[in-house]
Structures are given as C-alpha cells and as structure tokens.
Amino acid sequence: MSLTTIELSKKSEADLVALVITNRQELLDLRFSHSTGALENSARLGQVKRDIARIKTALNKRQAAASATKVTTS
C-alpha cells in the first residue's frame, strides 16, 4: 500500500506514528523472509522503506510548522 502525500496530510499525527510502527514491523518481517529465501516480492522491501520515509517526512514537516508558529507567536 503506497501512500501519497495528500493521504498523509489528511491523517492525524497519532495515525502517522501508528503507520510508522506498522510499516517498521512489516519491514522487519520482510527482511526475515528475504534472508530465509521465502520472500516472493522483493520489491516490497523498497516500497515499505519509501513509505516509512514519506510518513516520517510528513511528521517532520508538521513538527517544523508547529515550531515555526511557536517562534513567531512568542
């Protein structure tokens, strides 16, 4: 399931954190499957890594925006 930036912007911060945790667990499972030779779709490893990066980027943008508003209002 590849997520777009628009889909990520609609989710809450708690949902994004939960998605990161879920995707990290999936990545761990995929790595184990790959090392044992049981992984059929090795491209899924890259997809999950990119999804994690997209989610973390969305989280960082929100945190940066929150920091910027605190600085300008203080």
N, C-alpha and C positions, 0 to 999 in steps of 0.2 A: 504494500500500500504506500504509494509515493504521495507525499503531502505537498501541496502548493503553499506558497507564502500567503495567499489570500485565505486559505483554510486555516492556516496557523494564526493569522491575525484575528480571526473570529473566536478562537479558543481562549479560555481563561488561563492565567498563569499556573494555577494548580493542575489544569488539564495538560498543559505543556510539560510540566515536571513529571506527571504520571506517564506521558508518552515517552519521555527520555528514558525513564526507568524500564518501561516495557520494551523499548527498542534495544536497550543495552542487554536485557536478558535474552532477547531474540538473537542478537549478535553473538552472545556467548554460546547459545545453543547451536548456531550455525557454524561457529568455529570448531566446536567439538565434533559436529557431524562431518565437517570438512577434513579434520585431522584423522578421523576413522575411515574416511572414504565413502561415507554414506550420503554425502550431500549431492543431490541431483542438479540443483540450480545454483552454481557457484556465483552467478551474477547477483544473486540476492544479497551476498555479503556487502558488495559495493552499494547497493540500494539502501540497505539499512544504515550503513555508515553515513551516506549522504543525508538520509532522513534525520539522523541524530544531529548532524551539523546544521541542517535547516532549523530544527527546533531550538537548538542552543543559540543560534543567531537571533531568532525571534525573541527569545528570553533576554539576551544581552541588549537588544535594541530597546526593549521595554524598560529595562533597568537603567539604561543610559538616558532615556527620555524622562524617567522619574527623577533621576539625579539632576538633570538639567532644569527641570521645573522647580526643584527644591532650591537650587542655587539662584535662580532668577527671582524667586519669591522672597528669599531671605534678605 
